[in-house]
Amino acid sequence: MTIEQPDAVLRRLPVVEFVILLATLFAMTAFSIDAMLPALPEIARDLTPENPNRAQLIITSFVLGMGLGTFAAGPLSDSFGRRATILVGALIYAIGALLAWKAPTFEWMLLARLLQGLGVAGPRIAGMALVRDLYSGRQMAQLISFVMMIFTLVPAVAPLIGSFIIAGFGWRAVFVAFILFAALATIWFGVRQPETLPPARRLPLSARPMIRAAKEVLSNRTVVLVLAVQSLTFASLFSTLSATQQIFDHYFGRGAEFPYWFAVIALLAGTASIVNARLVVRVGMRRMAEVTYAAQTVLSLVLAALFASGVLSGPDSFPIYLGWTVSVFFMVGLTLGNLNAIGLEPMGHIAGMAASLMTALATVISVIIAYPIGRVFDDTPRPLIIGVLICSALAYGLMQLLKRQETQGTRRQ
């Protein structure tokens, strides 16, 4: 791993430790989603037996809270620094996990998961802004790819860890594991990582400068296009996460095997970060995303046609569906880091606000898109495949607009 070191004033951690630390902070989000997947049938049986499909809301409520929390996390990190935002956010996250552990009703569970999501936004957004404090451009994209490379191990093992915890202690014990994981990550961060936003560069926490910064972010055409593409990408990801366990169980009859297959999916998809880290400096961030969305559109179109025609059906189609699921996660690995870098590049002076608005809006919009995809689940993969097809096709079209804008900007120069 060779990345040019940042300014000596801010250089405190070795790059390898910095990458692993960031991956651990970011992994709080993945662990909170993926470790829950094996628990959904049991939670549905205990808390919402009259409508088991509502169990998907345990994932979407967390994502919604994360999106709403992200609106505040960026401005707070710009005003009070990255460290305070990460540490306080982790505390709120742990309180949410504690409330979910004791939740007596499904509605209480959803509120607790919403609070968990609000809290995890702190490490998620302030951590991304921290990267922008130290790196920029393709170097930032490359470092984020290395972070995602390590981060990939968490989605791979989280369902397995969740299933072992559930088997030994019951599904409520999963929330205790969330608290312990958050404590480990934040203690390491608090001891080792210094502040990267000096007081002189902080923005006052008042409405006027925040509104001015928000207008600057949302008036930038590149940021708006990136935001739209991120929304569609997150929608594909969250729809797949919400529906995959049910598809494995109801359609393929492989519910008991789900944690092991999910580990295979995550590990295979994790190679996307390796591919991106190797190619992004040479190929470019926009081109990587553009080609990826085109490939996903074609693949999903073919698969949707095969399922619609009856050529693929039943348990025999499992290997094909498994490969397609890997492709969805692979698409995320090849695009989101690059999209973040593209959007934050012109926003270095207000990186926290930019990261906050982009991620918050993309997350909330993606929940709005993903919710109906999840609700039309019919015990088959078809609704999910069609939903991802539409999202990836629209994302490809938006990347063409971004390409045209870059071309026009180059001509004007």
C-alpha positions in Angstrom: 0.0 0.0 0.0 1.7 3.2 -1.2 -0.1 6.5 -0.7 1.6 9.8 -0.4 1.6 11.1 3.1 -0.5 14.2 4.0 0.8 17.5 5.3 3.3 17.0 8.1 1.2 19.0 10.5 -1.6 16.4 10.3 0.5 13.3 9.8 0.2 11.3 13.0 -0.9 7.7 12.2 0.9 5.3 9.8 -1.2 4.8 6.7 -1.9 1.1 7.4 -3.2 1.8 10.9 -5.2 4.8 9.6 -6.9 2.6 6.9 -7.7 -0.2 9.3 -9.0 2.3 11.9 -11.3 4.0 9.4 -12.5 0.6 8.1 -13.4 -0.4 11.7 -15.4 2.9 12.2 -17.2 2.5 8.9 -17.9 -1.2 9.7 -20.2 -0.2 12.5 -22.8 0.5 9.8 -22.3 -2.8 7.9 -22.2 -4.8 11.1 -25.5 -3.2 12.3 -27.2 -4.2 9.1 -25.7 -7.5 8.1 -25.6 -9.2 11.5 -29.3 -8.5 11.8 -30.2 -10.5 8.6 -30.2 -14.0 10.2 -32.3 -12.6 13.1 -35.1 -11.2 10.9 -37.2 -14.4 10.9 -37.0 -14.8 14.6 -37.8 -11.1 15.3 -40.7 -11.4 12.9 -42.0 -14.4 14.7 -41.7 -12.8 18.2 -42.6 -9.2 17.4 -44.7 -9.1 14.2 -46.1 -12.6 13.6 -49.2 -11.2 11.8 -47.1 -9.7 9.1 -43.6 -11.2 8.8 -42.7 -9.1 5.7 -42.5 -6.1 8.1 -39.3 -7.5 9.4 -37.5 -5.7 6.5 -38.3 -2.4 8.2 -35.7 -3.3 10.8 -33.1 -2.7 8.1 -34.8 0.3 6.4 -35.5 2.1 9.8 -31.8 1.9 10.6 -30.9 3.2 7.2 -33.5 6.0 7.5 -32.1 7.1 10.8 -28.6 7.0 9.4 -29.7 9.3 6.5 -31.5 11.7 8.9 -28.5 11.8 11.3 -26.2 12.5 8.4 -27.8 15.9 7.9 -26.5 17.0 11.3 -23.3 15.0 11.4 -21.5 17.0 8.7 -22.2 20.5 10.1 -21.4 19.3 13.6 -18.1 17.9 12.5 -17.3 21.2 10.7 -18.1 23.1 13.9 -16.9 20.9 16.7 -14.3 18.8 14.9 -14.2 15.2 13.7 -13.3 13.6 17.0 -16.2 15.0 19.0 -18.7 14.1 16.3 -17.4 10.5 16.0 -17.3 9.9 19.8 -20.8 11.4 20.5 -22.3 9.6 17.5 -21.0 6.3 18.8 -22.5 6.9 22.2 -25.9 7.6 20.7 -25.6 4.5 18.6 -24.8 2.4 21.7 -27.9 3.8 23.5 -30.0 2.9 20.5 -28.6 -0.7 20.6 -29.4 -0.9 24.3 -33.0 0.2 23.7 -33.3 -2.3 20.9 -32.0 -5.0 23.2 -34.9 -4.3 25.6 -37.6 -3.5 22.9 -40.9 -5.0 24.0 -42.8 -4.3 20.7 -41.9 -4.1 17.1 -42.7 -0.4 17.0 -40.2 0.1 19.9 -37.7 -1.9 18.0 -38.1 0.4 14.9 -37.6 3.5 17.0 -34.5 2.1 18.7 -33.1 1.1 15.3 -33.8 4.6 14.1 -31.8 6.0 17.0 -29.0 3.6 16.2 -28.9 4.9 12.7 -28.9 8.5 13.9 -25.8 7.8 16.0 -23.8 5.8 13.4 -24.0 8.8 11.1 -21.4 10.5 13.2 -18.5 8.0 12.6 -19.7 7.5 9.1 -19.7 11.1 7.9 -17.0 12.7 10.2 -14.8 9.7 9.2 -15.2 10.5 5.5 -14.6 14.2 6.2 -11.5 13.3 8.1 -10.2 11.5 5.0 -10.8 14.6 3.0 -8.9 16.7 5.5 -5.8 14.6 4.7 -6.2 13.5 1.1 -7.8 14.7 -2.2 -8.6 13.6 -5.7 -7.5 10.2 -6.9 -5.4 9.6 -3.8 -8.5 10.0 -1.7 -10.3 7.5 -3.9 -7.4 5.1 -3.7 -7.3 5.3 0.1 -11.1 4.8 0.4 -10.7 1.7 -1.8 -8.1 0.3 0.6 -10.5 1.1 3.5 -13.3 -0.7 1.7 -11.0 -3.7 1.1 -10.7 -4.2 4.9 -14.3 -3.1 5.4 -15.4 -6.0 3.2 -14.5 -8.6 5.8 -17.3 -7.3 8.1 -20.2 -8.0 5.7 -18.6 -11.3 5.0 -18.6 -12.5 8.6 -21.3 -10.4 10.2 -24.2 -12.8 9.3 -22.2 -15.7 10.5 -21.4 -13.9 13.8 -25.0 -13.0 14.1 -26.2 -16.5 13.6 -23.7 -17.9 16.2 -24.8 -15.2 18.7 -28.5 -16.0 18.0 -27.9 -19.8 18.4 -26.1 -19.4 21.7 -27.9 -16.4 23.3 -31.0 -15.5 21.3 -31.5 -12.7 18.8 -31.5 -9.9 21.4 -27.9 -10.6 22.2 -26.9 -9.3 18.8 -27.5 -5.8 20.1 -25.0 -6.4 23.0 -22.5 -7.3 20.3 -23.2 -3.9 18.6 -22.4 -2.1 21.8 -19.1 -4.0 22.3 -18.0 -3.4 18.7 -18.7 0.3 19.0 -16.8 0.5 22.3 -13.7 -1.2 20.7 -13.7 1.1 17.6 -14.2 4.4 19.5 -11.7 3.6 22.2 -9.1 2.9 19.5 -10.0 6.0 17.7 -10.0 8.2 20.8 -6.6 7.0 21.9 -4.8 7.0 18.5 -6.3 9.5 16.1 -5.7 13.2 16.6 -8.1 15.9 15.4 -7.7 16.8 11.7 -9.8 20.0 11.7 -7.9 22.8 13.5 -10.1 25.4 15.3 -9.2 28.1 12.8 -10.8 26.1 10.0 -14.0 25.4 11.8 -17.4 26.9 10.8 -19.7 28.5 13.4 -22.7 26.4 14.2 -25.3 28.9 13.1 -28.1 28.9 10.5 -26.7 31.5 8.1 -23.3 29.9 7.3 -24.9 26.4 7.2 -27.5 27.6 4.7 -24.8 29.3 2.7 -22.7 26.2 2.6 -25.7 24.0 1.8 -26.6 26.3 -1.1 -23.0 26.1 -2.4 -23.1 22.3 -2.3 -26.5 21.9 -3.9 -25.8 24.6 -6.6 -22.8 22.6 -7.8 -24.0 20.5 -10.8 -21.4 17.8 -10.3 -22.5 17.3 -6.7 -26.2 17.1 -7.7 -25.5 14.5 -10.4 -23.3 12.5 -8.0 -26.0 12.7 -5.4 -28.6 11.3 -7.8 -26.4 8.4 -8.8 -25.5 7.6 -5.2 -29.2 7.5 -4.4 -29.9 4.9 -7.1 -26.8 2.9 -6.0 -27.8 2.9 -2.4 -31.4 1.9 -3.4 -30.0 -1.2 -5.2 -27.9 -2.1 -2.2 -30.5 -1.7 0.5 -33.2 -3.4 -1.6 -30.9 -6.4 -2.1 -29.9 -6.5 1.6 -33.6 -6.3 2.7 -34.9 -9.0 0.4 -32.0 -11.5 0.0 -32.6 -13.4 3.2 -36.2 -14.0 2.3 -35.4 -15.0 -1.2 -32.9 -17.5 0.1 -35.4 -18.9 2.5 -38.8 -18.7 0.7 -37.7 -19.2 -3.0 -34.6 -21.4 -2.8 -35.3 -23.1 0.6 -31.8 -22.2 1.8 -32.6 -20.1 4.8 -30.3 -22.1 7.1 -27.4 -21.8 4.7 -27.9 -18.0 4.3 -25.0 -16.8 6.6 -22.5 -19.0 4.8 -23.6 -18.0 1.3 -23.7 -14.3 2.3 -20.1 -14.7 3.4 -19.2 -16.0 -0.1 -21.1 -13.1 -1.7 -19.3 -10.5 0.5 -15.9 -12.0 0.0 -16.3 -12.2 -3.8 -17.7 -8.7 -4.0 -15.0 -7.4 -1.8 -12.5 -7.9 -4.6 -14.2 -4.9 -6.3 -12.2 -2.6 -3.9 -9.0 -4.3 -5.0 -9.9 -3.9 -8.6 -10.9 -0.3 -8.1 -7.7 0.6 -6.1 -5.6 -0.8 -9.0 -7.5 0.8 -11.8 -8.9 4.1 -10.6 -5.7 6.1 -10.8 -5.2 5.0 -14.4 -8.8 4.8 -15.7 -10.4 7.6 -13.7 -13.3 7.7 -11.2 -16.1 8.7 -13.6 -15.1 6.1 -16.2 -15.0 3.3 -13.6 -18.5 4.1 -12.5 -19.8 4.6 -16.0 -18.7 1.1 -17.2 -19.9 -0.5 -14.0 -23.4 0.8 -14.3 -23.5 -0.2 -18.0 -22.5 -3.8 -17.2 -25.0 -4.1 -14.3 -27.8 -2.8 -16.5 -27.1 -5.4 -19.2 -26.7 -8.2 -16.7 -29.9 -7.4 -14.8 -31.8 -7.0 -18.1 -30.8 -10.5 -19.2 -31.6 -12.0 -15.9 -35.0 -10.3 -15.7 -35.8 -11.6 -19.2 -34.8 -15.1 -18.3 -37.0 -15.2 -15.1 -39.9 -13.6 -17.0 -39.7 -16.2 -19.8 -39.6 -19.1 -17.4 -36.1 -20.2 -18.6 -34.9 -19.6 -15.0 -37.1 -20.8 -12.2 -37.0 -22.6 -8.9 -34.0 -24.0 -7.0 -32.1 -24.8 -10.2 -31.6 -21.1 -10.8 -29.8 -20.6 -7.5 -26.2 -20.4 -8.9 -27.4 -17.7 -11.4 -29.1 -15.7 -8.8 -26.1 -16.0 -6.5 -23.8 -14.7 -9.2 -26.1 -11.8 -9.9 -26.2 -10.9 -6.2 -22.4 -10.8 -6.2 -22.6 -8.4 -9.2 -24.8 -6.0 -7.2 -22.4 -5.8 -4.3 -19.5 -5.6 -6.8 -21.2 -2.6 -8.5 -21.3 -0.8 -5.1 -17.6 -1.5 -4.5 -16.6 -0.1 -7.9 -18.8 3.1 -7.7 -19.5 4.6 -4.2 -15.9 5.4 -3.3 -15.3 7.0 -6.6 -18.6 8.9 -6.5 -17.7 10.3 -3.0 -14.3 11.4 -4.3 -15.9 13.1 -7.4 -18.5 14.9 -5.3 -16.1 16.0 -2.5 -13.3 17.2 -4.8 -14.6 20.7 -5.4 -15.9 20.9 -1.8 -12.6 20.7 0.2 -13.3 23.9 2.2 -16.7 22.6 3.4 -16.0 18.8 3.3 -18.1 18.1 6.3 -21.2 19.9 4.9 -20.7 18.3 1.5 -20.3 14.8 2.8 -23.2 15.3 5.1 -25.7 16.6 2.5 -24.6 14.2 -0.2 -24.8 11.1 2.0 -27.9 12.2 3.9 -29.9 13.0 0.8 -28.7 9.9 -1.0 -29.6 7.7 1.9 -33.0 9.1 2.5 -33.9 9.1 -1.2 -32.6 5.6 -1.5 -34.9 4.4 1.3 -37.9 6.0 -0.5 -36.9 4.1 -3.7 -36.0 0.8 -1.9 -39.2 0.7 0.3 -41.6 -0.1 -2.6 -39.2 -2.6 -4.1 -39.2 -4.4 -0.8 -43.0 -4.2 -0.3 -43.8 -5.9 -3.6 -41.7 -8.9 -2.6 -43.6 -12.0 -3.9 -41.4 -14.8 -2.7 -39.4 -14.7 -6.0 -36.3 -12.7 -7.1 -38.1 -11.0 -9.9 -39.2 -7.7 -8.2 -35.7 -7.2 -6.8 -34.0 -7.8 -10.2 -36.3 -5.4 -12.0 -35.7 -2.8 -9.3 -31.9 -3.0 -9.6 -32.3 -3.0 -13.4 -34.2 0.3 -13.3 -31.8 1.9 -10.8 -28.6 0.9 -12.7 -30.0 2.0 -16.0 -30.9 5.4 -14.6 -27.5 5.7 -12.9 -25.8 5.0 -16.3 -27.8 7.7 -17.9 -26.8 10.2 -15.2 -23.2 9.3 -15.6 -23.5 10.2 -19.3 -24.7 13.7 -18.2 -21.7 14.0 -15.9 -19.4 13.0 -18.7 -21.0 15.6 -21.0 -20.5 18.3 -18.3 -16.9 17.4 -17.8 -16.4 17.6 -21.6 -18.0 21.0 -21.8 -15.9 22.2 -18.8 -12.7 21.1 -20.5 -13.7 22.9 -23.7 -14.4 26.1 -21.9 -10.9 26.0 -20.3 
